[in-house]
Amino acid sequence: MCSGACIRFLVFYITSILWIGGCSDVNKNFVKPGIISKKKLNRTYNREVVLKDSILFYFDDAKRELAAIHIRDTDSVLWTKKIGYSNSILGNANNLFVFEFDTVASLRDDTLRTRFFMLDHENGAELFERDFTSLRKKAVDGFSSGKGLFRILWHDSCLYFSTSDGFIKSFDYQKNKINWEVKIDSYLSSDIKVNNNNLFALTNNCNLYSIHIHHGVLNWMKDIDHLSVANSLIVDKDFIYFSNQKGTVYCLDAFTAHTVWKKNYDIKTLLTFDDKLIAGSGETFNLINKSNGDILEGAGLMPGFLQYWELNGWFITRDRHSLNFYEKPHLNYKYSIKCSAYGGVIIKDDLLVYPYDYSVIIAQL
């Protein structure tokens, strides 16, 4: 028979374990947003979503299909289309719904067969298709995504992407042709950014590329000495900001690649915020002056966030359990909304779309 002291100890122990396990919720003020509609799924969706003309598009991973629903009537599915091994929705333009598809590698000829196609967003009718083939499988060995096409950017009716055999390419879907391709030294460690008709991308071999988007001319290539922090590349006006895994933050002139300033900070995260940068070590975040790299003040963001958005007077972060809302300009924490770790989020105007509890939820902010 367990004594009273034993029972009290067990209660304390179990409570402690529960508190530790839920420590991400400590000091969070969770609120329930005004839910407009809710679409129940077989399981949590893992990919991004796209909203266009009040139609929400998402991948149902369990059914392996792309689905279209109206945000105010999620019980009624407008259309679905079987996809198979889908990767992501890219974007939309001129009433066309755009996404990328790639298959498994062929063992017979050691290639990846990647298909890019577009659908009418209102009815799912296929409007265009292009098959990119002969991408060497061995070129992506050891690369976690294993995709034939990756780091894809949709900009001004052109598709910019890197390939597994070491190229950055520009594809004009209206003319159905590759405009240009530039050989690079490795696969990309950052998303592709475009600014002032120039494309910027960081590779896994510590090189930063600048390419003219219309002519495919290499403007310059710069060795950054050390691996960059994934997706830290920021292009703002005439300057480029990024950080490497040693904790150094760089500011370069976007036209000449000249180093304007560099600062040695122990950081793992670099974001842009209004006319400043946010640099974080994972636990501590600081606001950084863009012109000289000096620390201005601390930023009270909660650690461990994966994504961020700016919306009117709000700065919003996403961690594995929630969306966290901070009031600008001083980043004062206000409240959180429970959100699943995986699946696309849309924060637009006063509308919020997010995954939680095996559902796509549409809410009013």
Secondary structure, DSSP 8 states (H G I E B T S, - for coil): ---HHHHHHHHHHHHHHHHHHTGGGTT--B---EEEEEEE-SS---S--EEETTEEEEEETTTTEEEEEETTEEEEEEEEEE-SSEEEEEEEETTEEEEEEE---BTTTTEEEEEEEEEETTT--EEEEEEEEEEEGGGGTT-SS--SEEEEEEETTEEEEEETTSEEEEEETTTTEEEEEEE-SS-BSS--EEETTEEEEEBTTSEEEEEETTT--EEEEEE-SS-B-TT--EEETTEEEEEBTTSEEEEEETTT--EEEEEE---SEEEEETTEEEEE-SS-EEEEETTT--EEEEE---S---EEEEETTEEEEE-SSEEEEEETTTTEEEEEEE--SSS--EEETTEEEEE-SSEEEEEE-
